[in-house]
Amino acid sequence: MAQGTVIHVAPERPTHAVCVLGTETPLDVFGSAPKGCTSFSISASPAVVVDVAHSPPAKRSPTGFSKWPLDPGLEVSLKMRAASSSTGDQKVQISYYGPKTNPVQALLYITGVEISLSADIARTGKVKPTKARKDQRTWTWGPHGQGAILLVNCDKDSPKSSSMDCVDGKVLDREDLQDMSLVTLTTKTPRDFFTKHQLVLHVAKSEMDKVRVFQASRGKRPSEYKVILGPQQPSQPLELPGGQHSTDFYVEGLAFADANFPGLISLTVSLLDTSKPEFPKALVFQDSVVFRVAPWIMTPNTQPAKEVYVCRISENEDFVKALTALAKKAKCKLTVCPLEESREDQWMQDEMEIGYIQAPHKTLPVVFDSPRNRGLKEFPIKCMLGPDCGYVTRGPQTGGVTNLDSFGNLEVSPPVTVGRKEYPLGRILIGNSSVPSAKSQEMHQALQDFLAAQQVQAPVKLYSDWLCVGHVDEFLSFVPAHKKGFRLLLASPRSCYRLFQEQLEEGHGEALLFKGVKKKQQQKIKDILSNKKLREHNSYVESCIDWNREVLKRELGLTERDIVDIPQLFKLRWDSAGTLKAEAFFPNMVNMLVLGKHLGIPKPFGPVINGRCCLEEAVRSLLEPLGLHCTFIDDFTPYHMLHGEVHCGTNVRRQPFSFKWWHMVP
């Protein structure tokens, strides 16, 4: 909200003041009244609007030469219709009256000036000039909200750069400017105005390391634009000519919202009176524009896939071929990370999550790099960061990292409505422990803080530490479907036992699991069903999944009709900390790759009955009626044997939501 100072007048002595267009400047008529005066009249030049009110009640009346009573509730304000062409060319005359005194005159000479900061507060992608609007200092959510938006300039527009653009402190080219937000300072003053006044642009010291401001220069290349605000530089006096003038500034975000930063930044211009060099500069007027840093947004499986990523390792040639065929069916680009880049680390999903940031004028994919830092640790920076992709990371870069900090443990639901609360961008899902203990694992707090601070996809904590790897993608997935728009898939030992029992009763108890898998002992359906220890293992696993089932129903507003149970068995084994944890008994079909209607599902090598795998047939019967196409991919040796599956070994860049994040109300 633009703000000016109160004007005090002195009877029998002229007063000079500055009024800024678009603001109401308080005039202290009551406090300036001579002793013994009980009423006043006021007149002004045509370019000055005078408003007189008594409060309480706030009763507004027309001005002119009518007499008004003087009392403490009196409020008088001035507004300018136009900027002055010369200093003090507008006049206000106040006449004071008393029963025992002669009329006393007080003259006020006003210089009207235009000073305004303009930004895209309407979120249209364009900057429209404003006149010191009152509402620019507030940022509001919703379809009728307002407030400017700032992108973190976290991409790398030049291949010669060694890091993100927000680190270099330069404007490289016009593409770099597209990652910034335009702010225009408009001034209209008498020619000699800035001989006795000064404008200063500034941000709060607490925000100066979150933003950088470049001043545009007429006729100069963007690379010559000068940094005037940023880290260690919270304010900058502006050298401006008198007359009518506009100056462009480009604002660059340097930091995402986080635990200690709510994501709001105010850019303020202050007008100072410098007419008395022997005294400190006096504050005359301030105008501010508030920005919200655009949040990092995840995309769910229901968003169209644009590009699939997979690593080439020494033993996954057939897997990559199968994935190539699937991507072709889905009309999706496939990027294969070469062996020298992957360094035998095939877990592409664990290394990164590809989301995006968005302002009205630009949308940018941004890769969120996990802190796991294994063989693929350089891939997000070397192969993803570039002109069309930004980069962000959180968490400890050395030590203190657990399995739960890998991004197989980071998923997001499709858009949901829970009661009356809408989540138009879905909700983030992360796995944690149920009861903290010396041996339990949790996602690092720095990661949790970052995800929560983005506000637009309120995270839900699930229980995943019962698993050997501990990732939520080991027991859940989402697929697109008609009506609600999606289905939640959950791994289900119960449905698997039911399927095998049906096959036994139909006389197929001798059918073998793992037939055709090298170096793997085959098991008959009847032996699996009679394995009491395995049943106990899966009873425990089912209880863990059921717990998450109820959390997901509550937090995502789901019913049983929205959930599809995928047959799956698990087994328990001791982990390195001496705790029993669960892992998939056969390839985990819920850990699938979703490319629109095309699903890349781990081939389970289930019992073959009448020439068909009964597990594959069961999954087809559940998913194909939803309009989905199931492709079963052999990932047994390179992935399943190392406690991962298709989803763990791939990653997907998806199309951003059509819904604009600023239209929601967190």
ZADRENRO-246826 format. One record per residue (C-alpha): x, y, z; residue in three letters. Coordinates in steps of 0.2 Angstrom, whole numbers, padded with zeros to 4 digits, always signed. Layout:
BEGIN
XYZALA ...
END
This chain:
BEGIN
+0000+0000+0000MET +0007+0017-0006ALA +0010+0029+0009GLN +0014+0047+0010GLY +0017+0058+0025THR +0005+0070+0035VAL +0005+0088+0030ILE +0005+0101+0043HIS +0002+0119+0039VAL +0008+0135+0048ALA -0004+0150+0049PRO +0003+0166+0040GLU +0018+0156+0034ARG +0018+0146+0017PRO +0020+0128+0018THR +0027+0117+0003HIS +0023+0099+0001ALA +0024+0084-0011VAL +0008+0074-0016CYS +0010+0058-0026VAL -0004+0054-0039LEU -0015+0039-0033GLY -0013+0042-0015THR -0023+0051-0002GLU -0012+0063+0008THR -0018+0068+0026PRO -0019+0086+0029LEU -0018+0091+0048ASP -0031+0105+0049VAL -0036+0103+0067PHE -0019+0101+0074GLY -0012+0116+0064SER -0027+0128+0070ALA -0022+0144+0079PRO -0029+0146+0097LYS -0047+0152+0098GLY -0052+0146+0081CYS -0068+0135+0080THR -0071+0133+0062SER -0062+0133+0045PHE -0065+0134+0026SER -0054+0127+0013ILE -0051+0130-0006SER -0039+0123-0019ALA -0033+0123-0036SER -0042+0113-0049PRO -0029+0099-0050ALA -0031+0096-0031VAL -0046+0086-0024VAL -0050+0090-0006VAL -0060+0078+0005ASP -0067+0083+0022VAL -0074+0070+0034ALA -0079+0070+0052HIS -0076+0053+0061SER -0085+0046+0070PRO -0096+0045+0060PRO -0086+0046+0044ALA -0098+0058+0035LYS -0091+0065+0019ARG -0097+0081+0012SER -0093+0093-0003PRO -0079+0105+0000THR -0078+0123-0006GLY -0080+0139+0004PHE -0092+0131+0017SER -0087+0133+0035LYS -0083+0117+0044TRP -0082+0115+0063PRO -0065+0111+0071LEU -0065+0095+0081ASP -0053+0081+0085PRO -0063+0069+0074GLY -0059+0080+0058LEU -0051+0071+0044GLU -0045+0081+0028VAL -0036+0073+0014SER -0029+0078-0003LEU -0028+0069-0019LYS -0020+0075-0035MET -0028+0075-0052ARG -0012+0077-0062ALA +0007+0080-0060ALA +0013+0097-0058SER +0023+0105-0072SER +0033+0116-0060SER +0037+0115-0042THR +0023+0122-0030GLY +0011+0126-0044ASP -0004+0120-0035GLN -0012+0129-0020LYS -0023+0125-0005VAL -0029+0139+0006GLN -0036+0136+0023ILE -0045+0150+0032SER -0047+0148+0051TYR -0062+0157+0060TYR -0065+0161+0079GLY -0079+0171+0088PRO -0066+0183+0095LYS -0052+0182+0082THR -0050+0189+0064ASN -0049+0176+0050PRO -0031+0168+0049VAL -0025+0161+0032GLN -0013+0146+0030ALA -0006+0143+0012LEU +0000+0126+0006LEU +0009+0125-0011TYR +0009+0108-0018ILE +0020+0099-0030THR +0010+0084-0038GLY +0021+0070-0044VAL +0018+0053-0052GLU +0029+0039-0044ILE +0023+0021-0046SER +0030+0004-0047LEU +0021-0007-0059SER +0022-0026-0060ALA +0011-0040-0066ASP +0000-0040-0051ILE -0015-0045-0062ALA -0006-0061-0067ARG -0009-0059-0086THR +0009-0060-0092GLY +0010-0042-0095LYS +0014-0027-0084VAL +0001-0013-0084LYS +0005+0004-0077PRO -0003+0009-0061THR -0003+0025-0050LYS +0003+0020-0033ALA -0011+0007-0031ARG -0015+0003-0013LYS -0016-0015-0015ASP +0001-0019-0023GLN +0008-0023-0005ARG -0004-0038-0003THR -0003-0055-0011TRP -0018-0065-0012THR -0023-0083-0018TRP -0037-0088-0028GLY -0045-0085-0045PRO -0048-0067-0041HIS -0032-0065-0031GLY -0018-0053-0035GLN +0000-0051-0033GLY +0016-0053-0044ALA +0025-0069-0046ILE +0044-0072-0046LEU +0053-0087-0054LEU +0069-0094-0046VAL +0081-0092-0061ASN +0088-0109-0058CYS +0091-0115-0076ASP +0107-0112-0086LYS +0104-0103-0103ASP +0122-0103-0109SER +0132-0119-0111PRO +0147-0110-0106LYS +0140-0106-0089SER +0147-0117-0075SER +0131-0116-0064SER +0113-0110-0063MET +0110-0092-0070ASP +0104-0086-0052CYS +0122-0089-0046VAL +0132-0078-0059ASP +0124-0061-0055GLY +0123-0057-0074LYS +0110-0055-0087VAL +0116-0066-0101LEU +0104-0063-0115ASP +0085-0060-0119ARG +0082-0078-0115GLU +0089-0075-0097ASP +0077-0060-0095LEU +0062-0072-0098GLN +0066-0080-0082ASP +0064-0064-0073MET +0049-0053-0069SER +0048-0035-0076LEU +0045-0021-0064VAL +0043-0003-0072THR +0046+0013-0062LEU +0036+0027-0069THR +0040+0045-0064THR +0032+0062-0069LYS +0039+0077-0060THR +0044+0095-0063PRO +0061+0096-0071ARG +0071+0102-0056ASP +0062+0090-0044PHE +0077+0078-0041PHE +0088+0092-0036THR +0080+0092-0019LYS +0073+0074-0019HIS +0079+0057-0021GLN +0072+0040-0025LEU +0079+0024-0017VAL +0074+0006-0022LEU +0076-0007-0009HIS +0072-0024-0001VAL +0072-0029+0017ALA +0089-0035+0023LYS +0081-0052+0028SER +0076-0054+0009GLU +0091-0047+0000MET +0099-0064-0002ASP +0083-0071-0010LYS +0082-0059-0024VAL +0092-0049-0037ARG +0087-0034-0047VAL +0094-0028-0063PHE +0092-0010-0070GLN +0089-0010-0088ALA +0098+0003-0099SER +0091+0011-0114ARG +0100+0006-0130GLY +0111-0007-0121LYS +0112-0025-0123ARG +0105-0036-0108PRO +0122-0042-0104SER +0126-0024-0099GLU +0112-0022-0087TYR +0118-0017-0070LYS +0114-0026-0053VAL +0107-0014-0041ILE +0100-0025-0028LEU +0104-0042-0021GLY +0115-0051-0009PRO +0124-0039+0002GLN +0115-0025-0007GLN +0098-0021+0000PRO +0096-0003-0007SER +0101+0008-0022GLN +0098+0027-0024PRO +0092+0030-0042LEU +0098+0043-0053GLU +0083+0049-0063LEU +0080+0064-0073PRO +0065+0076-0070GLY +0050+0076-0082GLY +0041+0061-0088GLN +0052+0045-0087HIS +0050+0026-0085SER +0064+0014-0080THR +0063-0005-0082ASP +0070-0017-0069PHE +0071-0036-0070TYR +0069-0045-0054VAL +0077-0062-0052GLU +0072-0075-0039GLY +0087-0083-0030LEU +0078-0095-0018ALA +0063-0106-0016PHE +0051-0105-0001ALA +0058-0115+0013ASP +0056-0117+0032ALA +0064-0100+0036ASN +0057-0091+0020PHE +0039-0090+0016PRO +0042-0085-0002GLY +0036-0067-0001LEU +0048-0053-0006ILE +0043-0034-0006SER +0052-0022-0018LEU +0050-0004-0012THR +0053+0013-0019VAL +0055+0027-0006SER +0055+0046-0010LEU +0066+0056+0001LEU +0067+0075+0004ASP +0086+0080+0002THR +0082+0099+0002SER +0091+0101+0019LYS +0109+0094+0017PRO +0113+0097+0036GLU +0099+0085+0041PHE +0095+0067+0038PRO +0085+0064+0022LYS +0066+0064+0026ALA +0054+0050+0020LEU +0040+0058+0010VAL +0032+0043+0001PHE +0034+0024-0002GLN +0026+0012-0014ASP +0029-0007-0014SER +0026-0022-0025VAL +0025-0039-0017VAL +0031-0055-0026PHE +0028-0073-0022ARG +0041-0085-0027VAL +0034-0098-0039ALA +0033-0115-0030PRO +0041-0131-0036TRP +0027-0142-0042ILE +0026-0161-0045MET +0016-0169-0058THR +0006-0185-0055PRO +0005-0201-0066ASN -0011-0194-0074THR -0002-0180-0083GLN +0003-0184-0101PRO +0021-0190-0102ALA +0033-0180-0112LYS +0050-0189-0110GLU +0056-0205-0101VAL +0073-0207-0094TYR +0082-0224-0091VAL +0100-0229-0087CYS +0110-0241-0098ARG +0120-0253-0087ILE +0129-0269-0091SER +0114-0281-0089GLU +0099-0271-0095ASN +0100-0271-0114GLU +0083-0281-0116ASP +0075-0270-0103PHE +0080-0254-0112VAL +0074-0262-0129LYS +0057-0266-0121ALA +0056-0248-0114LEU +0060-0241-0131THR +0045-0250-0138ALA +0034-0245-0124LEU +0039-0227-0126ALA +0036-0228-0145LYS +0018-0234-0142LYS +0015-0220-0130ALA +0022-0208-0142LYS +0034-0202-0129CYS +0053-0197-0131LYS +0065-0209-0123LEU +0082-0203-0116THR +0095-0216-0112VAL +0108-0211-0099CYS +0124-0220-0106PRO +0134-0232-0095LEU +0148-0219-0092GLU +0136-0207-0085GLU +0126-0219-0074SER +0141-0228-0067ARG +0131-0244-0065GLU +0118-0234-0055ASP +0101-0239-0063GLN +0090-0231-0050TRP +0084-0216-0060MET +0068-0213-0050GLN +0078-0212-0034ASP +0090-0199-0040GLU +0078-0185-0045MET +0060-0179-0047GLU +0056-0169-0062ILE +0043-0155-0058GLY +0041-0137-0064TYR +0039-0119-0059ILE +0027-0107-0067GLN +0024-0088-0069ALA +0010-0080-0080PRO +0024-0077-0093HIS +0034-0093-0092LYS +0034-0111-0087THR +0050-0120-0084LEU +0053-0139-0080PRO +0064-0140-0064VAL +0073-0156-0058VAL +0073-0159-0039PHE +0090-0168-0036ASP +0089-0180-0021SER +0103-0181-0009PRO +0107-0199-0011ARG +0123-0195-0021ASN +0127-0212-0029ARG +0133-0216-0046GLY +0120-0205-0054LEU +0124-0190-0043LYS +0130-0179-0058GLU +0116-0183-0070PHE +0104-0170-0064PRO +0117-0156-0066ILE +0126-0162-0081LYS +0112-0169-0091CYS +0096-0161-0085MET +0101-0143-0080LEU +0101-0132-0096GLY +0091-0118-0105PRO +0075-0128-0104ASP +0077-0136-0087CYS +0081-0129-0069GLY +0088-0137-0054TYR +0085-0137-0036VAL +0092-0148-0022THR +0090-0150-0003ARG +0097-0161+0011GLY +0114-0165+0017PRO +0126-0167+0003GLN +0138-0178+0013THR +0132-0191+0026GLY +0116-0192+0036GLY +0106-0199+0021VAL +0094-0214+0022THR +0085-0224+0010ASN +0069-0213+0013LEU +0078-0198+0006ASP +0078-0206-0012SER +0064-0201-0023PHE +0056-0217-0025GLY +0049-0212-0008ASN +0042-0196-0016LEU +0026-0197-0025GLU +0011-0186-0029VAL -0008-0189-0031SER -0019-0183-0045PRO -0030-0168-0040PRO -0042-0173-0026VAL -0056-0165-0016THR -0057-0169+0003VAL -0073-0164+0010GLY -0075-0146+0005ARG -0056-0144+0003LYS -0049-0144-0015GLU -0032-0149-0020TYR -0031-0145-0038PRO -0013-0150-0040LEU -0014-0166-0029GLY -0005-0170-0013ARG +0013-0175-0011ILE +0015-0192-0003LEU +0031-0197+0007ILE +0035-0212+0017GLY +0041-0211+0035ASN +0042-0222+0050SER +0027-0226+0061SER +0035-0224+0078VAL +0052-0216+0079PRO +0066-0227+0087SER +0085-0228+0086ALA +0083-0240+0071LYS +0069-0231+0062SER +0071-0220+0046GLN +0063-0204+0041GLU +0064-0193+0026MET +0077-0179+0030HIS +0069-0164+0038GLN +0077-0152+0025ALA +0067-0161+0012LEU +0051-0162+0021GLN +0053-0143+0025ASP +0055-0139+0007PHE +0041-0149+0001LEU +0029-0142+0014ALA +0035-0124+0011ALA +0029-0125-0007GLN +0011-0124+0000GLN +0002-0130-0016VAL +0003-0149-0014GLN +0001-0151+0005ALA +0011-0167+0009PRO +0004-0183+0017VAL +0015-0194+0027LYS +0013-0213+0025LEU +0021-0227+0034TYR +0034-0235+0023SER +0049-0240+0035ASP +0042-0258+0036TRP +0050-0261+0018LEU +0068-0265+0016CYS +0070-0250+0004VAL +0057-0240+0012GLY +0049-0232-0003HIS +0030-0228-0006VAL +0031-0233-0024ASP +0033-0251-0018GLU +0015-0252-0012PHE +0006-0239-0022LEU +0004-0231-0039SER -0009-0220-0048PHE -0016-0223-0066VAL -0028-0212-0076PRO -0046-0218-0077ALA -0063-0212-0082HIS -0076-0204-0070LYS -0065-0199-0055LYS -0050-0197-0067GLY -0039-0209-0058PHE -0038-0225-0048ARG -0026-0229-0034LEU -0017-0245-0035LEU -0012-0254-0019LEU -0001-0270-0018ALA -0012-0283-0010SER -0006-0300-0003PRO -0024-0304+0001ARG -0030-0303-0017SER -0015-0313-0022CYS -0019-0327-0010TYR -0037-0327-0016ARG -0031-0328-0034LEU -0020-0343-0030PHE -0033-0351-0019GLN -0045-0350-0034GLU -0032-0358-0046GLN -0029-0372-0033LEU -0048-0376-0032GLU -0048-0376-0051GLU -0035-0390-0051GLY -0019-0379-0055HIS -0010-0382-0038GLY +0005-0389-0048GLU +0007-0373-0058ALA +0024-0365-0055LEU +0030-0348-0050LEU +0046-0342-0058PHE +0046-0354-0072LYS +0059-0348-0085GLY +0069-0338-0073VAL +0087-0343-0072LYS +0095-0347-0055LYS +0078-0345-0046LYS +0069-0360-0037GLN +0052-0363-0045GLN +0038-0364-0033GLN +0021-0372-0035LYS +0005-0363-0031ILE +0000-0377-0018LYS +0017-0375-0009ASP +0015-0356-0008ILE -0002-0358-0001LEU +0003-0370+0012SER +0019-0360+0018ASN +0013-0354+0035LYS +0028-0343+0038LYS +0025-0334+0021LEU +0007-0331+0026ARG +0012-0324+0042GLU +0024-0312+0033HIS +0011-0306+0022ASN -0002-0304+0036SER +0010-0292+0043TYR +0013-0283+0027VAL -0006-0282+0024GLU -0008-0273+0040SER +0005-0260+0035CYS -0003-0257+0018ILE -0021-0257+0027ASP -0014-0243+0038TRP -0009-0233+0023ASN -0025-0237+0014ARG -0035-0228+0028GLU -0023-0213+0028VAL -0025-0212+0009LEU -0044-0213+0010LYS -0044-0200+0023ARG -0031-0188+0016GLU -0036-0189-0002LEU -0055-0191+0000GLY -0056-0208-0008LEU -0068-0222-0006THR -0065-0241-0009GLU -0072-0239-0027ARG -0057-0228-0031ASP -0044-0241-0026ILE -0038-0256-0036VAL -0030-0271-0027ASP -0015-0278-0037ILE -0011-0296-0032PRO +0007-0296-0024GLN +0016-0306-0011LEU +0030-0300+0000PHE +0043-0309+0012LYS +0052-0303+0027LEU +0071-0303+0029ARG +0084-0296+0041TRP +0091-0279+0036ASP +0109-0273+0040SER +0102-0265+0056ALA +0095-0281+0062GLY +0077-0277+0059THR +0064-0288+0049LEU +0059-0278+0034LYS +0048-0283+0019ALA +0053-0285+0000GLU +0043-0291-0015ALA +0042-0310-0016PHE +0040-0309-0035PHE +0042-0294-0046PRO +0031-0280-0039ASN +0018-0276-0052MET +0012-0260-0043VAL +0029-0252-0046ASN +0025-0248-0064MET +0029-0235-0077LEU +0013-0225-0082VAL +0014-0217-0099LEU -0004-0211-0102GLY -0014-0226-0106LYS +0001-0237-0108HIS +0008-0246-0093LEU +0025-0254-0091GLY +0022-0267-0078ILE +0036-0278-0070PRO +0033-0296-0077LYS +0029-0306-0062PRO +0033-0324-0069PHE +0018-0330-0061GLY +0010-0348-0063PRO +0006-0351-0081VAL -0011-0358-0083ILE -0019-0363-0100ASN -0004-0354-0108GLY -0006-0338-0099ARG +0002-0331-0083CYS -0012-0330-0070CYS -0005-0314-0062LEU -0004-0305-0078GLU -0021-0310-0083GLU -0028-0304-0066ALA -0020-0287-0068VAL -0026-0286-0086ARG -0044-0289-0080SER -0042-0276-0067LEU -0034-0262-0078LEU -0039-0265-0096GLU -0058-0261-0092PRO -0052-0244-0087LEU -0045-0241-0105GLY -0027-0245-0100LEU -0015-0256-0110HIS -0003-0267-0100CYS +0014-0271-0106THR +0024-0283-0095PHE +0042-0280-0095ILE +0056-0292-0089ASP +0066-0283-0075ASP +0070-0298-0065PHE +0089-0299-0065THR +0094-0280-0067PRO +0081-0273-0055TYR +0070-0285-0045HIS +0085-0295-0039MET +0092-0279-0032LEU +0076-0274-0023HIS +0069-0262-0037GLY +0057-0263-0052GLU +0052-0254-0068VAL +0047-0238-0059HIS +0062-0237-0048CYS +0073-0239-0064GLY +0064-0225-0074THR +0059-0207-0073ASN +0047-0196-0082VAL +0045-0178-0087ARG +0027-0174-0088ARG +0016-0160-0095GLN +0013-0146-0082PRO -0005-0144-0075PHE -0016-0133-0086SER -0023-0126-0069PHE -0013-0111-0063LYS -0006-0113-0045TRP -0010-0095-0040TRP -0029-0099-0043HIS -0029-0111-0028MET -0031-0107-0010VAL -0019-0118+0001PRO 
END
